[in-house]
Amino acid sequence: MLLLAAMVACEPESESGGDSYDMRIDFASSGSDPASHDVRLCVTDSGIAFAAWLDDRDAPGVDDLWLNRSLQGGAPGTWWAAPIKVNDRADGGNLPVRDPDLYCAGDAVSLVWYDQRDGTLGNGQIYFDSSFDAGETFLDQDLRLDEDPEGLAMSVRPRIAGAADNLVVVWSDNRNGAYDIYAAASDNQGASFSTERRLDVTSDPGAGWSGEIDLAVDPTSGRVFVVWEDTRDGDAALYLARSTDAGMTWEDDERIVGGDDPSAAFSPEVCAWEQDVIVTWHARPPGEGRYILATTSSDGGTTYRETALRLDDPDSDGDSMYPRCAAARDRMVVAWQDDRSGGFDVFQRSVTGGAMGAETRLDVGSGPGLANSTDIAMAASGTSVFVGWSDDRDALAEGDGSGRFDDLYGSLSVDGEPFPIDEDLEIDTHYLGMSGKTALSVALTGDAWFAAWIDDRFGTNDVWFRTVPLDR
């Protein structure tokens, strides 16, 4: 640990955050330095930071789910020196954990994933664990949320969200042939869950492939929105299911994109705040580039606009892909990657009450199309929004001798002000362009922004973290 601290302290001062530096927080032993991946970050309003990821330190080739925690917003010296393993499994088993997600609020943190402990067919089942005391203790045993005790079907891609004491978990499950969408809910922070419910109920079970789920909970009302891709009618359409009681009951799902639209719909995201809901996706019309569309609701998801909004510039050429959204108190913000200038740039547009603001480019620290900016992550708090991404501007500046490694950059709209148009900020403070960085996850509170990612600066993929106070 002393050597690690010295190496971090010697890194150059960042242009964003002064003496704030990256910290390694996976803390594997010197005798077992595994390749970490799939990091997820969550920070409560009171500043408790949780980072979860997968690695195989206990059983080579078999990933477990690990958690670290800081009670002081990720400040140096406040993380556990030894992360804890969340999933129940004897060391040396052969049941890897996949695709984790987490949610935190107050002193509680909840995690979901899928693993293959049930049955002999190697299928995944959805599991959950939770702590009510900031990670000090967890449930006596993991809860299985899908009703498939013998592992006869494959359950994948769990996602979790919540508000107050309520939690909702959604996933895809192929017990009926093609994948369907399922959900389970808790009104006691995960101490117990409702019986699972299939959400794509307006079609026969297994009638089409349903997947690429996204989930949002409006923290002001507890309304829940689940959106997914669905092929039941032979095209790639988007369907949405809503719950008005925090996931305990569900309205019938409805098709919100598709039908006569020949462009199809992919990679949906949904965000909600009070009466405003936005669903965004990228379209892929035959023979054309991809572009970003959105539909909105101003009545809590009861009705949606008849004609989708096009968020990227319709006069631009190229592909606009993989939108991400964040729900601020005063607006919805959508960001996406766009290669109209050659390489990908990051663009954003706000939507307020169904009306679009101006489209702006965020990766302004490099020339248009030069840095190949991708892998966007977003977070909102109050009226502030943080957008992060990876790009290779610094490798290019070094004449490509570094191997075109990405660095992490971001842009911050504080208290509803516009995103800067003349500068962006550095997220990582490692020597620029000199290590690979992936799996960026970001969080935002009223006091600071936070980021966690996977970084190979010491030879293996490790979990790194940084936080910077907001500059008001």
Secondary structure by P-SEA (a helix, b strand, c coil): caaaaaaaaacccccccccbbbbbcccccccccccccbbbbbbccccbbbbbbbbccccccbbbbbbbbbcccccccccccccccccccccccccccccccccccccbbbbbbccccccccbbbbbbbbbbcccccccccccccccccccccbbbcbbbbbbcccbbbbbbcccccccbbbbbccccccccccccccccccccccccccccbbbbbbcccccbbbbbbbbcccccbbbbbbbbcccccccccccccccccccccccbbbbbbcccbbbbbbbbbcccccbbbbbccccccccccccccccccccccbbbbcbbbbbbcccbbbbbbbbcccccbbbbbbbbccccccbbbbccccccccccccccccccccccbbbbbbcccaaaaaacccccbbbbbbbcccccccccccccccccccccccccccccccccccccbbbbbbbbcccccbbbbbccccccc
